[in-house]
Amino acid sequence: MGRGEEGREMSRDHEVSEGSPLWEPSEEVIANARVTHFVHWLWDRGVHTESYDDLWRWSVTEVDAFWDAVWSYFDVVGQRGDGPVRAGGPLPVDGLKWFPGATLNYAANSLRRASEEPDQVAVVFRSEAGGHRVLTYRELALHVAEVRAGLADLGVGKGDRVAAYIPNIPEALICFLATASLGAIWSSCSPDFGASSVIDRFAQIEPKVLIAVDGYAYNGKRFDRQATVAEIEAELPSLAATVLIPYLDPAVTPDGLRVGMHYRDLPRPDNNGLEFEDVPFDHPLWVVYSSGTTGLPKPIVHGHGGVVLEHLKALSFHQDIGPEDVFFWYTTTGWMMWNYLIGGLLVGSTIVMYDGAPLDLWSLAADSGVTYMGVGAPYITASAKEGRRPGRDVDLSRLRGIGSTGSPLPPEGFAWVYDSVGKDLLLGSMSGGTDLCTAFVGPSPLLPLRAGVIQCRCLGAKIEAYGDEGKPVVDEVGELVITEPMPSMPVGFWNDADGERYRESYFGMYPGTWRHGDWIKVLPDGGCVIYGRSDSTLNRGGVRMGTSDFYRVVEAFDEIADSLVIDTGRLGQEGRLLLYVQLAPGASLGDELVSRLKRQIRSALSPRHVPDEIHEVPGIPRTLSGKKLEVPVRKILQGTPVDKAANRDSMANPEVLEHFTP
């Protein structure tokens, strides 16, 4: 994707103010939306709401009734029982139990279409290297049955952990569903993670089986991972077996592994039947991890039932995805969006799995007939700056929704989508986290869309902004909090028996209330604006600002490819405001550009937010999932040694850290 005159024109074309109207749902869109069908279903049961806001307020006021309705509406595969929706303490850390007495299995719900519509395509796989595979629901279920039998033969049962060092390939999905069907617990890392980063994660959960690939390809290069797998294996004494998938080289053998076997040599079942272990609602499904950029990653445990209900609700009522959809999100197995992507099977859709660099995701979507495409916000802004016009260049006629997450999407990014991709689709900007494995502010097909504004607080998510007094504020920037529990909140952290680490992570600042760590403004009509992490706030002379505002101004310059802003101040002590810029090809950081940057920041933000220093760097440090490392860099600049402030193995580009030392 090249830059040029068209790219420079685009940045001017897409100047737009926050809140500018961009899209309005038609009567047809509203009538056909899945959430509208849910509203009518509720009417038949005596619950009457007249607007999205009414529905949201009912969902967070009548919490038990709402989640009970979600179970019934989707006819969840399992035994609901006749117990209450909630029992025990008010919070997960206080012993809260959702649907006590209920049993289900995530995999049974994912594969229900194998019996209902067995010939429907479940998975389309594509790789950067040209790989292409298609699996129907029947074929997917057959493969899951085979791997399930193999894992059981290796001794894997209910509660055991299966760890996977694997890219976003069908085998990852197959092995996960096989693990879940047994009541065992899944955990995965992408093979671009370094050995120590993987060991930091997997050693905490003591897996019985490790599933790993021999290597992977990215951006035209091949990366052999056999030595890394052996290193990981050597640090996991709990392993009974390692199963090697020859992804890079089909002829590879596992001879170099201590306890290795080939994926194709897994014991196969005597018949093609697929069984599912019924487990309690809160039985652990998977362990996902915090980024681990500043310490040992938190091993976050989610339960079968909470994930099933949350992803059914989110994908159906907010993304408006169903059985006729082809759902794609660009992700790796090391990011929670992989867990969200495979949730598309819960609503009966076809999911598109892609392994490789994001070279041209618009063409991938066109070639695969994608109806809902999800990417990180930086991919949209990069496409805009490079002058892309995908709506003109490729056939995106089937595309009706685009998801954006990972970082706040600026208003110009919103405008570019409608100018350059399509005017009739819904741009679903959303924000959430690994912690709940979902978004809690996001899109709705019932509401108009404005530039830079996330449409709504999601159903069942009582999101509020807390001001300095620890009370809700409206139309002001405050701490993002969740004041009612959700079933996809973690059932706990691994190895945190008393729940103290869990409590301190989310409930330490506001007892009884989940503090997420983001700045948010809730508008009077329920729309939301996310301003970035609250622990990386720019507080200059008492004027507090989120970093997303800063990046919007700086990265509008054609000369700036990426940027990072850091306030080095400490509590009670103002520091220096430092701006680091990665320049676009051919640009230079001369006095003229520095002056223009400072003038624009002064005009668009405030005089107090003009940087004290502007430095050129070869790259901006990011996690493997693409998030800027603001907090670790801030610690480095305050004197923390680099290796204590940031975990290099959890970074996409650790080599740039040396450019951020004080």
N, C-alpha and C positions, 0 to 999 in steps of 0.2 A: 504494500500500500504506500504509494509515493506521495510526497507533499509537493506543492507547487503553487502557482497563482490561484488555482481553484480553491486550494485549502485556505489561502489567505482571505479570499473572498468569503469563504464559509464562516469564518469567525466573525466577520462583520454582519453577514446575513442573519446570524442567529443571536444577535444581541436582543435580549428579552428581559423584562422585569419579572421578579418573583410574583407569582399570583396571576399572571396573564392567562386568560382562558385558551385552551388548546383543543379540547375534545369534549363532546357532549354525547351521552348514549342516546341512540334512537329508541323509539317506542319498541321496535322489533328487538333490539339488543336487550332491553329491559325485560320484555315479555319472555324471551327465550333463555334468559340467564338462569343458571341452576339455583342461585340463591332466591330468585323469584318463585321457583317451584317449591322451594323449602318454605317460603313465607306462606304460600297457599296451603301447603301441607299443615302448617301450624294453625292457620285459620280454621281448618276442619277440626282441629283439636282444642279450639277455644282460646288460642293466643292470637290477638289481633294487633298488628303493627302497621303503620301507614307510611313509614319511611325507613331508610337505612339507619338513621340515628335512633329511631324507636327500637328497631331490631337490635342494634348494638346495646342500647341501655337495658333492654330486657335480658340480653345474654350475659351481662355482667352484674345484673341485680338478682336475677333468678338463676344463679349459677348452676345449681343442681338440675333444674328443669331444662336448661339449655343443653347441657352435655348428655343428659338422658335422651333428649330429643335427637341429638346427633347420632347416638347409638341406634335408636329406633329407625330414624329416617334412612340411614345407610344399610340397615339390616346387617349389622356387623356379624361376621361368622364367629360364633362362640356362644357361650351360655351366660346370658345376662344375669340370671338369678333374680331373686325378689328382694335383695338387700338394698340399702340406700345408695345414693351416688357417692356420698362422702361419709367417712366415719373417722373418729380419732381426733387428733390435734388440728389446729387451724392451718398449719403449714406442714410441708413435707418433713422438715427438720423436727417437728413436734409430733410426728407419728401419724400424719394425715394419710388415710387410705382412700383411694378412688375405687369405686365399684367393688367393695369387699365381697367376696364370694363369687364374683364373675370369673370366667376362664375364657381364654381365646388363644390364638397364635397368629402373629403377624404374617407368617408365610402363607397360612391358610387363606387369609384375606387378600394377599397379593395374587394368589394363583386361583382364585375362585372362577375366573373366566376360562381356565383350562377345561372346565366342565360345561360352562355356559356357552362360550364362543371359542372352541378349541383352535379353530383355524385363523382367528384374528392374529395379526402380527403383534407380538409383545415387545420385541427388541429389534431395533436397527442399529448395527454397529458399523462405524467407519473409523479409519485411522489415517493419520497424516501420511503414512507410507502407502496408502491405497487399499488397505484391508477393508472388506465389506462382507458383513454377515447379516442374515435375517433369521429370527427365531419366532415361531408362532407360540401362543400360550401353551399348546399341547407339547411342543418340542421343549420349551423352557421347563415345564413340569417334569418331563422325562429326564432331562439332564439333572434337575434338582434331586429327583428320586435316586439317580445313580450316585451322585456325590454324597447324598445323605447316607446311603448304605455304606459307602466307603469310609466316611467319618465315623459312623457307628462302629464299624469293624476295627477302627483305630482306637476305640474306647471312648469316643466323645459322647457325652450324655448331657442331661439337664444340668445347667449351671457351669459346665466346663467352658473355658475360653478358647476361641479360635482366632488367631491373629493372622492378618494378611498384609503382605508387602507386595502391592499389586496395583497396576494402573486401571483406568476406567474401561475395562473390557468385559465381555459377557461372562467370563469365568468368575469375575469378582461378584457379580450379581448371583450367579448360580451357587457359588460357595456360601455367600451370605444367606440366601434363602434356605439352603440345606442346613446350615448352622442353626438358623432360627427355628426351622421345623423340628429340630431335636430338643428345643428348649435350651440350647447352648448359647453362648454370648459371643458376639462378633466384635472385632476391632480391626481397623485398617489404617495403613499409611501408604501414601503414594511412593513409588520407587525413586522419586527425585529427593526424598528425605535421605540425609546421611545416616550412617550407622548409629552414631551416638544419640541422635534425635529419636530414632526408632526404638533403640534400647531404653531410653528414658521413658518412653510410653509403654512399651510392651512388658518391660520387666515389672512394672507395677501390678499387672493383672495376671502374671504367671500363666501363660497360655499352655494348653496341652498340645495343640497342633499349630504349626506355622505353615501358611500357604504363601509361596513366593514365586516371582518370575525370575528368569535368568537375566533379564535386562529390558530396556525400553528404548524407544526412539523419540527424539524431540528436536524440532527445528532442523531437520536434515541430518542429525547426528545420532549415532547409536551408542548406547551406554550399557556396558556389561556390568551386571550387578551380582555375579556369582560369588565373588570374594566378599562383597558386602553382606550377602545372605549368610555366608559361613560365619562372618564376624558376629552378626546378630544372633545366629543360632547358638554360638558358643557362650553368649551371655544370658541365655534363657534356659537354665537347668531344668525347668519344669516340663520341657518338651518331651513328648513321647514320639513325635514324628514331625518331619518336614516334608511337605508336598511341593515339588518343584513343577511349575508350569513353564514349558519351553516357548516363551513368547517371542524372544529375539531370534532364537535359533532352534527350529523344531528338532534338530538332531542332538541337542544337548542332553547329557545324562547327569543324574544327581550324585555321581560317585564322590565328588568332593565334599559332600555334606555329611555331617556326623550321623544323622538319623534320617537320611533322605529316601524319598520314593518319587517316582514319576507320576504326574497327574493322571496320565492314561492308565496307570497300573493300580489306581484305587480299586478296591474290591467292588464288583458290580452286584446289584440285587438279583435275586432269583426271579423276580417278577417286576413289572413296571408300575406297581402300585406306589402311591406317595402318601405317607402318613404324616400327621402333625401331632406333636405333643401339646396337649392343652396345658396352659400355664396360668397362674394368677395374673390379674390385670397389671400389677406392678412388677412382674417378673422381669429381670434385666434382659433387654434385647441386644443392646450394643453399648460399648464404651467409646465415647468420642473425647477429644482433648481440647483444652484451651491452647492458645497458640504456642505457649512455652517459650516466648521470646525473652522473658525476664526471670525464669525459674523453672522448676520441674513442672511440666504440664499437668493441669488438673484432670484426673480421669473421671469424666462425667458420665453417669449411668442413666440411661432412659429405659422405661418399661415398655413392654409390648402394647398394652392398652392405650397408654397416653399418646404414643406415636401414631397408632392407627387412627384414633379419634381426631387428633390434631391435623394430620396430613389429609384425611378425608375432608375435613372442614375447610382447611386452607386452600387446597388445590381445587375443590369444587366451588366454594362460595366466593373465593377471592380471585384466583386465577381463572375460574370458570372452565376448568378442564374436565373432560369426560371421555367416554369410550371412543368417540369419533375423532379424538385429537391425537396429534403426533407431537410429543412433548420433548423438548431438548433444553438442557442447561449445560453450559460449558463449565466443567468442574473436574477435579481429581478426586480420588478416593480419600484424600487427606483433608477434605473440606466438607462441612456439613451439607453443602448443597448437593453432594452426591447422594446423601441419605434422603434429601428432599426430592431429587430427580427420580430415584427408584420408587418413591411414593406414588409416582404416576401409575404404577401397576394397581395400586389400591383402588383407583377410580376407573380402572379398566382401559387406560389409554395405551398407545404405543409410545415407548420411550426410545430416544436416540442417544446412544452412548458413543462418545468420541474420545479417542486417545491421540494426543499430539499437541503441537503448538497452535495457538489461535491465529492461523495464517489468514484465513478468509472464512469466517463463520457464517457470513451472509450467503455465500455460495453453498456451503454445507447445508444450511437451512433450506435453500431453494431446491437442491438436489434431493433432499430427503423428504420433501413435502411437509416441513414442519409447520404446525399451526400455532404453537406457543414456543418462543425462543427466549432463553434466559442467559444473561451474561453479567459480568461485573461492570459497574459503572465506568471504570477506566476504558473499557473496550468501546463503549459508546462515545466517550469524549475523544478518544484517539481516532475513531472513524470520522468524527465531525472535523477534527483538525486536519485530517489528511484529505478532506474534500470528497469523501465517499458519497455515492448516491445509489445505495443498494436497491432502492425501490425502482430505479431506472435500469440498473445494470444487470440484475438477475430477476428471475420470476419468483416473487414473494407473494403471489396472489392468494396462497392458502394461509399466509401468516395473518393472524388476527390478534395476537398479543405478544408483547415483549416484556420480559422481566428484567429488572435492574437491581443489583444489590452489591454488597461488599464495601461500599463507601457512598456518601451522599452524591447524587447526580445533580449537577448545577442546572439552573433554568435553561441555559443554552443547550444542554444535552437533551432536555425535554423537547425544545423547539426543533432541534435537528432531526429527531426521530419523525416528527410529523411533516417536516419539509422534505426529508430525504429517504425515508423508508416507506411511510404510508399514512394517509390521513384517516383511515377507517379502523385502525387498530387501537387497542388500549395499552398504553405504556404503564406497566405495573411496577413503579418504583416502590421498593419495600425495604424494611430494616428489621432485624431481629438478631439472632445469634445462635451459636453452637449450643449455648447453655440450655435453650428450650427446643433446639432443632427446628425452628420455624421463624416466620416473621410475625411480629405483633403489631406493626403498622404497615399498611400495604394498600393494594388496589381494590376497587369494587366496580363491577360492571353497571352498577345502579347510579353512580355519581359522576358529575363532570370532573374534568382533569384540568389543573392549572400548573403552569410552569414552576418547577422547583418545589411543589407541594405534594406530599404523599396523601392520597385521597382520604384515608380513614384509619381509625383504630380498628384492628381486626376483631371479629366476633369472638366473644369469650375472653378477650384480653382487656382488662381494665387498666388502660394506660393513662397515666397522668403526669404532668410536669410539676415537680416540687420546687418551690421558691426557697429563698434563704431561711425562711421560718419553718421549713419542713411541712408546708401546707400546699394544696393544689393551687396553681395559678393558670390563668387562661390568657392567651395572646402575649405571653412573656416566656423567655427562655428559662428553662429549669431542668432539674435532674429527671431523667426518664425513670419512672417507677411503675411497678405493677402492684396494685393494691388488693387484688383477689387472686387466689391460686388458680393455676391452669394444670390440666392433667399431664402435659408434656414437660412440666418442670422436672428436673432430675429427681429420680427416686433416691439419689445419694451420690456421693463420690466413692470410688473404690478405695478400700482401706481407710475409711473414715467412720469407724464404728459408732462414735458418739455424735457424729454430725457436726462437729465443731468447725471443721474447715468449710463445710457447705454453708453453715450459718454465717460465718465471718465473710465469706465471699459475696453473698447477696443480701444478707439481712443485718449486717453489722452497723450500717449507718442509720437505717430507719427500722428499728425492731418491728417485726411483723409485716414489713413491706419490702418487696424485692427492689433493690436498686441495681439498675443495669449498667450504669457507667457511661451513658450517652447524654448529651444535651439535646433537648427537644422543646419545640414550641407547639402547643396544641391550640389551634385556631378556634374561634367561637363556633364555627360550623363543624368542628371535628376533624378537619384537615390537619396535617402534621408536617413540621419541618425538622429534620435532623441536622445537627450542627457538628457532629463528630464526638469523639470521646471526651468526657468531662474531666478526665485526669490529664488531658493535654491542652487544656484551655489557655487561651491567650488573655491574660489579665493585666492590662496596662493602665496603671494609674486608676484602678477601680473600674475601668471599662472592660467588661468581660465579653469575649467573642470566641466562637467555635472556629476550628481550623478550616472547615469547609468554606466559610465565607472568604477566607484569605486565598485559598487555592482557586476559587472561582475567578478572582481578580487576576492573580498572577498567571494562571495557565491559559487565560484568554489571549495572552501575547503569543504571536506566532513563533517568536524566538525561543519560547519556553516549552520544552517537551514534558517536563515533570518538575515538581517542587516539593520542598519540605520546610515548614516553619516551626521554630522551636523558641519557646519562652524559657529562659534559664532561671527565672526567678524561683525563689523558695517562699515558704510561708513567712509572711512578715518582712520579706526582703525582695525588692524588685531586682530583676536581672536584666540581661540583654536580650533583645529580640533578633534572632538570626534567621536569615532566609537562605536556603540552599536551592540552587536551580540546576537542573540538567538541561542543557541547551539543545535545541533542534539542530540537525545537520546544517553546517554552513553559518551558524550564528556565533556571535562573540559577545562576551560580557564587557562591553566598553562603557565609558562614562555616559554616553548618550542613552544606552539601554537602561543603565542603573537609574538615571534621572527620570526617565519615563516610568519605570516601575514605581519609584517612590512617589511621583506625582499622582499616579493612578491610585495607589494604595491610600494616600492621604485623602484624595477626593472621594473614593468609593467606600472606604472603611472609616478611618479617623486619623488625625495627626498622630495620635498616640501609638498607632499600629504601623507606623513607618519603620522598617527594619533598621536596627543599628548597624548591621553588617549584611552584605549579600555576597555569597560565595558560589563559585561554580564547582560542581562535582560531576563525576562521570555517570552517576546513577543514584537513584533514591532508594534507600534500603526498604525492602518489602518482605512480608512473610510469603510462604509458598502459596498462600491463597490470595495474594495480591494486596494486602493491607499495608499501608505505610507504617513504619516503626517509629512513631513519634515519641512514645514514652521511653523506649530503650535509648534512643539518641539523646533525649533530654537528660537521662541519667549519665550517659557518657560525658556529656558536656558539663555536668555538675561534678565530675571527678570519679565516677564509678568505673572500674576497669572494664574494658570492652567485653571480655569473656564472661564477666559477671552480669553485665547489663543486658547482653543479648546472646541468645543461643544461635550460633552460626548455622547449625544444621537445620534449623526451622526457617531459614531465610532462602529466598529465591536468588539473592545476589550478595552473599556475605563479604565478597571482596571489596565492596564499596565502603564498608564500615571504617576503614582506616582514614577516610577523608573527613570523618566527623569527630576527631579527637580534639580536645581543647588545646 
